[in-house]
Amino acid sequence: MKGATTTVAATHHRSEAGSNGADWHRCGLADGGAAIGSLIRELRPRAVVNTAYVRDGDDLWPVTAFAPGEMAAACREVGARFVHLSTDVVFDGTTDRPHVEGDVPGPVHDYGRAKAEAERRVAAADPGGVIARTSLLWGGRDDPGPQVMMTTNPDITFFTDEYRNPLEVSLLSDACLELAARTDIGGVLHVAGADTVDRLEFARRVAPLAAVDPRTLRGAPGPNNTSRPRNCPLDSSRARSLLQTSLRGVRKATS
């Protein structure tokens, strides 16, 4: 956003889904953030929200771990507010209580380790920025998102021993816009849904968005021979006390 009126600049890597009122810029992150850092310095925005990541492959560390730190450094240089999205899987999943912001990360897989490294770099480059940890996301009928579309695959078994705090993506978007304007909030903030549910319950609650009968979904405990965080609830009480955006859970949203 820049100038006297609000102008939204958006970046894309592969393709853009129409203008949506935004000024689009093609910019990849596989260079570790050099190009996006230059773009931030060129545009000199008032705020930047980073939602980009990849989960695996050769670009995992450049895109997911390194680029956010470069963005944060560029934002601090031009005086822009930086909001970076992180994840609940920076934790190891062995907790017996919801995680609070001060808990030390302990990721158990490469994606979690890359996201934890991104948090470290963002905090070092721009201590005044926000690291918003969230959980599983879902959208509406027009754009339900990958978590909802998984319910259309009859071969998937949804784990009954993995617990998260899903949040509607529209609410996360609203929260990020609030945080972009709230320069009094800095550091890590948990921004997730109010309900802690297992993957099967979550899938059954959002399945109707994909015209899937929830009763057809299968659930079982996950395998014990893989590194995966099983219990990653986030305590978002601080965010609920600071933000106007509702962080309602999946049960209320789908009831």
Buried (B, 14 or more C-beta within 10 A) or exposed (E): BBEEEEBEBBBEBEEBEEEEEBEBBEBBBBBBBBBBBBBBBEBBBBBBBBEBBBEEEEBBBBBBBBBBBBBBBBBBBBEBBBBBBBBBBBBBBEBEEBBEBEBEBBBBBBBBBBBBBBBBBBBEBBEBBBBBBBBBBBBEEEEBBEBBBBBEEEEBBBBBBBBBBBBBBBBBBBBBBBBBEBEEBBBBBBBBBBBBBBBBBBBBBBBBBBEBEBEEBEBEEBEEEEEBBBBBBBBBEBBBEBBEBBBBBBBEBBE
